[in-house]
Structure formats: structure tokens, C-alpha cells
Amino acid sequence: MDIPKDYTPPHITVLLQPEGREFALPRPKTVLQLLRKLEIRRGAALVIRNGGLLTEDRQVLPGDHITVRLVTSSG
């Protein structure tokens, strides 16, 4: 099967907080893959889609708008 020349893989939009930086990425398959791609360690961010928190095993869907909110511990 030939891939058309104008083919682009599915993307997602990521809003990185608290910086407020928004950008598009080729879609990772899971939240854990997204965190790895962003070089964010596990547990260091909340990942949110449509107002709901996502666990690391959840699928990321083409066209998703994902908020990645970095969290810090003051312990």
C-alpha cells in the first residue's frame, strides 16, 4: 500500500501549563507516550481532556486537545 505524498499523520494539540504554550504534535498512542515525548516524568503533570483527568494508560485520539498541567510538590 502506497502512502500519498500529501499524507500527514494525525496530530493533537497540547496546552502546556503553567507556561500557556500551545503546540501541535504527531499523535502519541497513550498518555504515557505523550509524557515521554514531552520529557515529563511520571507523576509530574496532570493530563486533562475535556475537563477530565487521564491516566497514563488512556488512549490519545486524533484531533484531541490535551492540557498538560505541571504540578510541583511543596512537601
N, CA, C and O of each residue as an XYZ file, in Angstrom:
300
protein
N       0.836     -1.178      0.000
C       0.000      0.000      0.000
C       0.883      1.245      0.000
O       1.750      1.404      0.859
N       0.656      2.107     -0.956
C       1.424      3.346     -1.057
C       0.761      4.440     -0.229
O      -0.464      4.562     -0.196
N       1.598      5.232      0.440
C       1.109      6.361      1.231
C       1.148      7.599      0.342
O       2.186      7.900     -0.246
N       0.033      8.322      0.235
C       0.018      9.527     -0.599
C       1.064     10.538     -0.128
O       1.360     10.634      1.063
N       1.616     11.286     -1.079
C       2.655     12.268     -0.756
C       2.160     13.353      0.189
O       2.936     13.872      0.991
N       0.889     13.702      0.107
C       0.373     14.776      0.950
C      -0.166     14.265      2.289
O      -0.816     15.019      3.013
N       0.089     13.009      2.627
C      -0.382     12.430      3.883
C       0.367     13.031      5.066
O       1.592     13.151      5.042
N      -0.367     13.401      6.080
C       0.235     13.820      7.339
C      -0.375     12.971      8.440
O      -1.585     12.748      8.450
N       0.444     12.496      9.366
C      -0.090     11.658     10.438
C      -1.027     12.476     11.327
O      -0.932     13.702     11.373
N      -1.931     11.795     12.032
C      -2.854     12.510     12.928
C      -2.089     13.286     13.993
O      -1.067     12.824     14.501
N      -2.590     14.452     14.320
C      -1.960     15.311     15.317
C      -2.906     15.563     16.483
O      -4.114     15.349     16.388
N      -2.327     16.019     17.578
C      -3.087     16.504     18.716
C      -2.586     17.900     19.044
O      -1.490     18.288     18.641
N      -3.388     18.645     19.770
C      -2.987     19.961     20.246
C      -2.746     19.862     21.742
O      -3.576     19.335     22.483
N      -1.606     20.371     22.175
C      -1.224     20.310     23.590
C      -1.119     21.730     24.126
O      -0.481     22.591     23.520
N      -1.754     21.963     25.272
C      -1.595     23.214     26.003
C      -0.781     22.886     27.238
O      -1.235     22.143     28.108
N       0.416     23.435     27.318
C       1.316     23.180     28.440
C       1.156     24.302     29.455
O       1.401     25.472     29.159
N       0.741     23.921     30.653
C       0.542     24.907     31.721
C       1.539     24.669     32.834
O       1.880     23.507     33.056
N       2.023     25.632     33.533
C       1.500     26.991     33.594
C       2.063     27.943     32.539
O       1.698     29.119     32.532
N       2.939     27.476     31.651
C       3.551     28.385     30.667
C       2.541     28.988     29.697
O       2.744     30.091     29.189
N       1.450     28.261     29.442
C       0.467     28.736     28.485
C       0.880     28.510     27.044
O       0.305     29.107     26.134
N       1.866     27.658     26.825
C       2.381     27.371     25.480
C       1.496     26.317     24.819
O       1.209     25.283     25.421
N       1.062     26.573     23.582
C       0.223     25.630     22.845
C       0.942     25.230     21.558
O       1.526     26.070     20.873
N       0.893     23.939     21.239
C       1.567     23.441     20.040
C       0.912     22.142     19.596
O       0.182     21.503     20.354
N       1.185     21.766     18.357
C       0.670     20.522     17.791
C       1.783     19.487     17.773
O       2.954     19.808     17.567
N       1.392     18.241     17.993
C       2.332     17.114     17.969
C       1.725     15.976     17.173
O       0.504     15.822     17.143
N       2.575     15.165     16.519
C       2.040     13.916     15.973
C       1.461     13.108     17.129
O       2.054     13.047     18.206
N       0.319     12.496     16.908
C      -0.411     11.835     17.977
C       0.343     10.643     18.564
O       0.653      9.687     17.854
N       0.637     10.706     19.874
C       1.123      9.509     20.555
C      -0.086      8.605     20.808
O      -1.226      9.067     20.755
N       0.155      7.335     21.081
C      -0.970      6.416     21.274
C      -1.551      6.481     22.676
O      -2.747      6.253     22.860
N      -0.719      6.791     23.670
C      -1.191      6.823     25.055
C      -0.688      8.076     25.761
O       0.200      8.776     25.274
N      -1.282      8.337     26.924
C      -0.845      9.461     27.747
C       0.611      9.274     28.170
O       1.377     10.238     28.174
N       1.003      8.052     28.525
C       2.386      7.798     28.921
C       3.347      8.131     27.782
O       4.399      8.723     28.023
N       3.011      7.767     26.560
C       3.864      8.110     25.415
C       3.942      9.626     25.228
O       4.990     10.155     24.860
N       2.835     10.320     25.482
C       2.837     11.786     25.390
C       3.797     12.376     26.415
O       4.604     13.245     26.086
N       3.712     11.906     27.655
C       4.615     12.418     28.693
C       6.068     12.149     28.344
O       6.927     13.004     28.562
N       6.348     10.983     27.811
C       7.731     10.663     27.409
C       8.204     11.587     26.300
O       9.335     12.073     26.322
N       7.326     11.828     25.324
C       7.683     12.701     24.205
C       7.982     14.116     24.692
O       8.858     14.794     24.154
N       7.243     14.557     25.720
C       7.453     15.892     26.280
C       8.563     15.921     27.317
O       8.882     16.979     27.859
N       9.157     14.754     27.596
C      10.214     14.609     28.593
C       9.755     15.069     29.974
O      10.471     15.768     30.690
N       8.544     14.656     30.321
C       7.968     14.942     31.635
C       7.883     13.623     32.376
O       7.327     12.651     31.865
N       8.437     13.590     33.587
C       8.441     12.330     34.326
C       7.044     12.002     34.842
O       6.212     12.886     35.047
N       6.813     10.724     35.044
C       5.535     10.239     35.544
C       5.213     10.897     36.880
O       6.080     11.018     37.746
N       3.988     11.312     37.038
C       3.561     11.924     38.282
C       3.861     13.406     38.393
O       3.473     14.041     39.374
N       4.547     13.971     37.401
C       4.926     15.379     37.462
C       3.914     16.296     36.774
O       4.079     17.515     36.772
N       2.864     15.704     36.188
C       1.880     16.509     35.472
C       0.517     15.841     35.519
O       0.400     14.619     35.612
N      -0.505     16.675     35.453
C      -1.871     16.202     35.248
C      -2.158     16.320     33.761
O      -1.803     17.317     33.132
N      -2.796     15.309     33.202
C      -3.142     15.325     31.783
C      -4.664     15.346     31.697
O      -5.345     14.478     32.244
N      -5.182     16.355     31.000
C      -6.613     16.635     31.017
C      -7.154     16.700     29.591
O      -6.553     17.305     28.704
N      -8.321     16.052     29.397
C      -9.031     16.129     28.106
C     -10.501     16.382     28.417
O     -11.110     15.638     29.185
N     -11.065     17.413     27.835
C     -12.481     17.749     28.033
C     -12.851     17.838     29.513
O     -13.926     17.390     29.911
N     -11.973     18.410     30.320
C     -12.247     18.607     31.730
C     -12.028     17.394     32.615
O     -12.196     17.485     33.831
N     -11.654     16.257     32.034
C     -11.441     15.050     32.821
C      -9.972     14.653     32.854
O      -9.250     14.810     31.869
N      -9.542     14.139     33.998
C      -8.162     13.672     34.127
C      -7.973     12.351     33.393
O      -8.860     11.498     33.389
N      -6.815     12.193     32.778
C      -6.485     10.966     32.062
C      -5.366     10.228     32.788
O      -4.396     10.842     33.233
N      -5.501      8.926     32.904
C      -4.428      8.107     33.454
C      -3.453      7.763     32.339
O      -3.760      7.926     31.158
N      -2.274      7.287     32.724
C      -1.191      7.046     31.759
C      -1.541      6.013     30.697
O      -0.969      6.036     29.607
N      -2.470      5.107     30.995
C      -2.807      4.049     30.047
C      -3.900      4.453     29.057
O      -4.218      3.687     28.148
N      -4.473      5.633     29.219
C      -5.567      6.061     28.341
C      -5.057      6.402     26.954
O      -3.947      6.910     26.790
N      -5.886      6.115     25.956
C      -5.554      6.418     24.573
C      -5.685      7.908     24.307
O      -6.553      8.581     24.861
N      -4.815      8.407     23.457
C      -4.907      9.766     22.942
C      -5.485      9.634     21.541
O      -5.007      8.828     20.743
N      -6.510     10.423     21.239
C      -7.226     10.293     19.978
C      -6.820     11.371     18.986
O      -6.462     12.477     19.389
N      -6.870     11.067     17.699
C      -6.540     12.078     16.698
C      -7.416     13.318     16.890
O      -8.625     13.209     17.089
N      -6.797     14.488     16.829
C      -7.526     15.731     16.964
C      -7.779     16.160     18.399
O      -8.365     17.218     18.627
N      -7.350     15.362     19.374
C      -7.540     15.719     20.774
C      -6.896     17.054     21.111
O      -5.857     17.413     20.558
N      -7.524     17.781     22.021
C      -6.942     18.976     22.641
C      -6.659     18.573     24.079
O      -7.580     18.357     24.868
N      -5.380     18.473     24.412
C      -4.931     17.969     25.702
C      -4.248     19.089     26.477
O      -3.430     19.828     25.930
N      -4.592     19.206     27.755
C      -3.889     20.126     28.645
C      -2.952     19.304     29.511
O      -3.366     18.331     30.141
N      -1.683     19.705     29.538
C      -0.695     19.075     30.411
C      -0.327     20.122     31.453
O       0.337     21.112     31.145
N      -0.763     19.896     32.687
C      -0.542     20.860     33.763
C       0.551     20.334     34.681
O       0.356     19.348     35.392
N       1.694     20.994     34.662
C       2.805     20.597     35.520
C       2.444     20.869     36.968
O       1.881     21.913     37.297
N       2.772     19.921     37.823
C       2.485     20.069     39.257
C       3.790     19.980     40.023
O       4.731     19.308     39.600
N       3.834     20.665     41.151
C       5.020     20.606     41.994
C       4.601     20.246     43.413
O       3.487     20.536     43.848
N       5.492     19.629     44.096
C       5.247     19.265     45.475
C       5.934     20.265     46.383
O       7.092     20.620     46.164
N       5.227     20.715     47.396
C       5.841     21.660     48.335
C       6.132     20.975     49.660
O       6.227     21.621     50.703
N       6.277     19.629     49.598
C       6.452     18.822     50.786
C       7.785     18.932     51.364
O       8.072     18.298     52.379
